[in-house]
Amino acid sequence: AYAASKGAIVAFTKALAREYLLQDVRANVIAPGGIDTPMNKNVPLPLNVNHRLFDNLRMPNGRFGKPEDVAGVVAMLASKDGCFINGDIIRVDGGVHS
């Protein structure tokens, strides 16, 4: 259900972007990777997991994202600098999907 809901959000956003394009309304999806927040501090991993390998797969750049990393993208999209970005998925994941 989680993956289906993510797909639905993307489809809904793309439909909104096209529907309201001529009214100067933009819609984009921000898809953050692992962000260092209190919610993620105590997420347990199974005992048989190689933590170093797992972290390298989740964080190829060596760290979790910070809330400020996502906030910068939000600010850019809301500014004049983001005026030509519409109907897109912007991944803020430190290269996980690269």
PEVEN-V61494 format. One record per pair of residues at least 12 apart in sequence whose ideal C-beta (glycine too) atoms are under 6 Angstrom apart, sorted by the first residue. I is the first residue (numbers start at 0). GAP is how many residues later the second one is. Records with the same first field share a line. If there is no record, write none. Layout:
I: GAP + GAP
This chain:
9: 19
12: 14 + 16
13: 73
16: 69 + 70
25: 60
27: 49 + 60
28: 60
29: 43 + 60
30: 58 + 60
31: 38 + 60
32: 32 + 60 + 61 + 63
33: 24 + 30
34: 30
35: 28 + 30
58: 35
59: 35
60: 33 + 34
64: 29
68: 23
69: 22
72: 17 + 19
